[in-house]
Amino acid sequence: MTPPMGRPTDEPKTFSTRIRLSQTDIKVLDYCSKALRKPKSEIIRLGIKEVYKKIKK
């Protein structure tokens, strides 16, 4: 049997990483996630892209 398939995507998320956050960081992340109605992982990806844009200027 093959495992059930999730949503098809052009950019599969096959890697994972762990980060350590302070309680303040968690509160900010939760707030952003709820305000934008996006998962925490997407908020983190947005932050990574924002920093990348700044350093590539």
ABEGO torsion letter per residue (X at the ends): XBBBBBBBBABBBABBBBBBBBAAAAAAAAAAAAAAGBBAAAAAAAAAAAAAAAAAX
